[in-house]
Amino acid sequence: MDILTQSIPVAIGLGAADMIPSQPGAIIGPIAWLFGHIINFIFTGISSIGAVNALGFSIIIITLIVRGALVPSQLKMQQNTRKTQMVKPEMDKIRAKYGNSKDPELRRKMAAEIQALNQKHGINMLASCLPLLVTMPVFIALFAVFGRAFYFIPGIGEVYTNLSQALIDLGPTYAREYLVGIVGPYVNTNNFDFSGANGAFDFANYADLNRALHVMRPESWDAIFASLSGAELATIQYYYDAKMSVQSFFGLDLVTSSGWGWPGILIPILSVLTMAYSSWQMSKLNPATDPQTKMMQRIMLFVFPLLFGYFTIIAASGVGLYWVAGNLFLIAQNLIVFKFFPHKIDPTSAKEKK
């Protein structure tokens, strides 16, 4: 085997994130399939009019759809937060009345009074959870979609299949002498095969190759290009360029992890900044009046942005783009609502105008 291909695994320092991903489970799988086909529908429509960066614009559009659908529940959540702050003095009186008693009957009476107080002021705590219950499965589903974009987005899958078939057409000799050494390190098994027997990774099967091409680093592609020449090199380069074109957004590869390099690191940076600003904006527009809520706002301001920033580093850039676009949507929504429709959040503002 060529010394170039032998050195690939060591040179690129493969980690777990570079290995071929497993299929999502029974819960996330159907959601990922649904969002993959929705993205593909939008992606196909944008591509049909000749627009470049179609995948990135598709992600932004689906973000607007999801966030737009959540506007009523988001407003309800913020209104619940405001009402909870307003009734806190009454809530504290009820808790002080019963103290720390462990008597089941007294605890039941306290819970009944708190429930009655919430009903009186129209506070529904379950409504506060709805945006999170919707956005998190979508976030996880998109994590799965872009972890195997060629599988869930047919428009991308077609481009991958063309490239895989072009590599297969180079013949079994090329596969044995070069492709195994270059692609092999990305496969979660040493069970390679050229016949597809016993479930082995088959270098003559485009479906298997698609899985590996999805995670291959630029260094590995450089090794493939270096092993070819003439018309063969031109063919593979053509299909590779098509692959990069279909999955890029202004130079950012949307189906590979953002990582720490340039320009991928822009996504985690924007994720941290936009989420931190959104949290700060909420704390200023809807200031806390008790220590517990203030502590929660501090966590939202400092901890959550860093946590999701880390997620966007290890996730495909397409997931990070969705998160950043969603944060920007929420920032714009808050600016508009608090400026022009404050009564949607604070019921006292409507009374003050009368």
C-alpha positions in Angstrom: 0.0 0.0 0.0 1.2 3.5 -0.8 3.1 5.2 2.1 0.8 8.2 1.7 -2.4 6.2 2.5 -0.6 4.3 5.3 0.1 7.6 7.2 -3.4 9.0 7.0 -4.8 7.7 10.3 -1.8 9.0 12.3 -1.5 12.3 10.4 -5.1 13.4 10.9 -5.5 12.1 14.5 -9.0 10.7 14.2 -11.3 10.9 17.2 -14.7 9.5 18.0 -16.4 12.4 16.2 -14.8 11.3 12.9 -16.3 7.8 13.0 -19.3 6.9 10.9 -22.4 7.8 13.0 -24.9 5.2 14.1 -28.6 5.5 13.1 -30.8 7.5 15.5 -33.2 5.6 17.7 -36.9 4.9 17.4 -37.9 8.2 19.0 -35.6 10.7 17.3 -35.4 8.7 14.0 -38.9 9.5 12.8 -38.5 13.2 13.8 -35.2 13.4 12.0 -36.8 11.8 8.9 -39.6 14.3 9.0 -37.3 17.4 9.3 -34.9 15.9 6.7 -37.7 15.8 4.1 -39.0 19.2 5.1 -35.5 20.6 4.6 -35.1 18.7 1.4 -38.4 20.2 0.1 -37.3 23.7 0.8 -33.7 22.9 -0.4 -35.1 21.6 -3.7 -37.3 24.6 -4.2 -34.4 27.1 -3.6 -32.0 25.1 -5.8 -34.5 25.0 -8.6 -34.3 28.8 -9.0 -30.5 28.6 -9.2 -29.8 30.0 -5.8 -26.4 29.2 -4.3 -26.0 28.3 -0.5 -29.4 26.6 -0.8 -28.9 24.4 2.2 -28.1 27.2 4.6 -31.1 29.2 3.4 -33.2 26.1 3.9 -32.1 25.9 7.5 -32.9 29.5 8.1 -36.4 29.1 6.6 -37.2 26.1 8.7 -36.0 28.0 11.8 -38.4 30.8 10.9 -41.2 28.3 10.5 -40.5 26.6 13.9 -39.9 29.8 15.8 -42.9 31.5 14.2 -45.2 28.6 15.2 -43.9 29.0 18.8 -44.5 32.7 19.1 -47.9 32.3 20.9 -46.5 29.8 23.4 -43.4 31.9 23.9 -45.5 35.0 24.7 -47.6 32.8 27.1 -44.4 31.7 28.8 -43.2 35.2 29.3 -46.7 36.3 30.5 -46.7 33.5 33.0 -43.3 34.6 34.3 -44.5 38.1 34.7 -47.7 37.0 36.5 -45.8 34.7 38.8 -43.6 37.7 39.8 -46.7 39.8 40.5 -48.4 37.2 42.7 -45.2 36.2 44.5 -46.0 38.2 47.7 -49.3 36.3 48.0 -47.6 33.0 47.2 -45.0 33.7 50.0 -47.9 34.4 52.5 -49.4 31.0 51.7 -46.1 29.2 52.2 -45.4 31.2 55.4 -48.9 30.3 56.7 -48.1 26.5 56.5 -44.4 26.8 57.1 -42.3 23.7 56.7 -44.9 21.3 58.0 -44.7 17.8 56.7 -48.2 17.0 57.7 -49.9 15.5 54.5 -53.2 17.2 55.1 -51.5 20.7 55.6 -49.4 20.1 52.5 -52.5 19.3 50.5 -54.2 22.4 51.7 -51.2 24.6 50.8 -51.1 23.0 47.3 -54.8 23.7 46.9 -54.4 27.3 47.8 -51.4 27.8 45.5 -53.4 26.1 42.7 -56.4 28.4 43.3 -54.1 31.5 43.3 -52.6 30.4 40.0 -56.1 29.8 38.5 -57.3 33.2 39.8 -54.5 35.0 37.9 -54.5 32.7 34.9 -51.0 31.2 35.5 -50.4 27.9 33.7 -47.0 26.5 34.6 -47.2 23.8 31.9 -47.4 26.6 29.2 -44.0 27.8 30.4 -42.5 24.4 29.4 -44.0 24.1 25.9 -41.3 26.1 24.0 -38.6 24.0 25.5 -40.5 20.8 24.9 -40.7 21.7 21.2 -37.3 23.3 20.5 -35.2 20.6 22.2 -36.5 17.6 20.2 -36.1 19.7 17.0 -32.6 20.6 18.0 -31.8 16.9 18.7 -33.5 15.8 15.5 -31.4 18.3 13.5 -28.3 17.0 15.3 -29.3 13.6 13.8 -30.2 15.0 10.4 -26.9 16.7 9.8 -25.0 13.8 11.5 -26.0 11.9 8.4 -27.3 14.5 6.0 -26.9 12.3 2.9 -29.4 9.8 4.4 -32.1 12.2 5.6 -31.9 14.8 2.9 -32.4 13.1 -0.5 -31.0 16.1 -2.5 -27.7 15.7 -0.7 -27.8 11.9 -0.9 -27.9 12.0 -4.7 -24.7 14.1 -4.8 -23.0 11.7 -2.4 -24.0 8.7 -4.4 -22.6 10.2 -7.6 -19.2 10.7 -5.8 -19.2 7.2 -4.3 -20.1 5.6 -7.6 -17.2 7.5 -9.3 -14.8 6.1 -6.6 -16.2 2.6 -7.1 -15.7 2.9 -10.9 -12.0 3.3 -10.3 -12.0 -0.4 -9.8 -11.3 -3.0 -7.0 -7.5 -2.6 -7.5 -7.7 1.0 -6.6 -10.0 0.2 -3.6 -7.6 -2.4 -2.2 -4.4 -0.3 -2.8 -5.6 3.1 -1.8 -9.2 3.5 -0.7 -9.0 1.0 2.2 -6.1 2.9 3.7 -7.8 6.3 3.3 -11.4 5.5 4.1 -10.8 2.6 6.5 -9.8 4.7 9.6 -13.3 6.3 9.6 -15.1 3.0 9.8 -16.1 1.7 13.2 -14.8 -1.8 12.4 -11.8 -3.6 10.9 -14.3 -5.9 9.1 -13.7 -4.7 5.5 -15.1 -6.6 2.5 -15.5 -6.4 -1.2 -18.5 -8.6 -1.5 -20.8 -7.2 1.2 -20.9 -10.5 3.0 -21.9 -10.8 6.7 -22.7 -7.1 7.0 -19.1 -6.0 6.5 -18.3 -2.5 5.2 -18.2 -2.9 1.5 -16.0 -0.6 -0.6 -17.9 -1.6 -3.7 -21.3 -0.5 -2.2 -22.1 3.2 -2.6 -24.4 3.2 0.4 -21.4 2.2 2.6 -19.1 4.6 1.0 -21.6 7.5 1.5 -21.4 6.9 5.2 -17.6 7.3 5.2 -17.5 10.2 2.8 -19.8 12.1 5.1 -17.1 12.4 7.8 -13.9 12.4 5.9 -11.5 15.2 6.6 -9.8 17.4 4.0 -6.5 15.7 4.6 -8.1 12.4 3.4 -9.4 14.0 0.3 -6.0 15.4 -0.4 -4.7 11.8 -0.2 -7.3 10.6 -2.7 -6.5 13.4 -5.1 -2.7 12.7 -4.8 -3.4 9.1 -5.7 -5.1 10.0 -9.0 -4.2 11.8 -12.2 -5.6 12.7 -15.6 -9.3 12.1 -16.4 -9.8 10.0 -13.2 -8.6 12.9 -11.0 -10.8 15.4 -13.0 -13.9 13.2 -12.5 -13.4 12.7 -8.7 -12.6 16.4 -8.3 -15.8 17.4 -10.2 -18.0 15.3 -8.0 -16.2 16.3 -4.8 -16.7 20.0 -5.8 -20.4 19.3 -6.3 -20.5 17.7 -2.8 -18.9 20.7 -1.2 -21.1 23.1 -3.1 -24.3 21.5 -2.0 -23.4 21.3 1.7 -21.8 24.7 2.1 -23.1 28.1 3.1 -20.9 31.0 2.3 -17.8 28.7 2.6 -19.0 27.0 5.8 -19.4 23.3 5.6 -22.8 22.6 7.2 -22.7 18.8 7.5 -19.4 18.6 9.4 -18.7 19.6 13.0 -17.9 23.3 13.5 -14.8 22.5 15.5 -12.2 25.1 16.5 -10.9 26.0 13.1 -11.8 28.8 10.7 -14.5 29.5 9.6 -16.4 26.8 11.6 -15.6 28.4 14.9 -17.8 31.4 13.9 -20.9 29.3 14.6 -20.0 28.5 18.3 -19.0 32.2 18.8 -22.2 33.5 17.4 -24.2 30.9 19.4 -22.7 32.0 22.7 -23.1 35.7 21.9 -26.6 35.6 20.6 -27.9 33.3 23.4 -26.1 35.4 26.1 -27.6 38.6 24.6 -31.1 37.0 24.4 -30.8 36.1 28.1 -29.6 39.5 29.1 -32.4 41.1 27.0 -35.0 39.1 28.9 -33.5 39.9 32.3 -33.7 43.7 31.4 -37.1 43.6 29.8 -38.6 41.4 32.5 -36.4 42.0 35.7 -36.6 39.4 38.5 -37.9 40.5 41.9 -36.8 37.5 44.0 -33.4 35.8 44.6 -34.4 32.5 43.1 -35.4 34.0 39.8 -32.3 36.2 39.7 -30.2 33.1 40.2 -32.0 31.4 37.3 -31.4 34.5 35.1 -27.7 34.4 35.9 -27.5 30.7 34.9 -29.3 31.6 31.7 -26.9 34.4 31.1 -23.6 32.6 31.8 -24.0 28.8 31.9 -26.5 28.0 29.1 -24.7 30.0 26.4 -21.4 28.2 27.1 -23.2 24.8 27.2 -24.9 25.3 23.9 -21.7 26.8 22.5 -20.0 23.5 23.2 -22.8 21.6 21.6 -22.4 23.7 18.4 -18.6 22.9 18.4 -19.2 19.2 18.3 -22.3 19.3 16.2 -22.6 19.8 12.5 -22.5 23.5 11.5 -26.0 23.2 10.2 -27.3 22.6 13.7 -25.4 25.6 15.0 -26.8 27.8 12.2 -30.3 26.7 13.2 -29.6 27.7 16.8 -28.0 31.0 15.9 -30.9 31.9 13.6 -33.4 30.9 16.3 -31.6 33.2 18.9 -31.7 36.1 16.5 -35.4 35.5 15.8 -36.1 35.5 19.6 -34.1 38.7 20.0 -36.1 40.5 17.3 -39.3 39.1 18.6 -38.7 40.5 22.1 -37.7 43.9 20.7 -40.9 44.1 18.7 -43.2 42.7 21.4 -41.9 44.8 24.3 -41.8 48.0 22.2 -45.2 47.7 20.4 -47.2 45.0 22.2 -46.1 45.2 25.9 -49.6 44.1 27.1 -49.0 40.7 25.5 -46.4 40.2 28.2 -47.3 42.4 31.1 -51.1 42.6 31.9 -50.5 45.7 34.0 -49.3 47.7 31.0 -52.8 47.5 29.4 -54.4 48.8 32.6 -52.0 51.6 32.8 -53.0 52.9 29.4 -56.7 53.0 30.3 
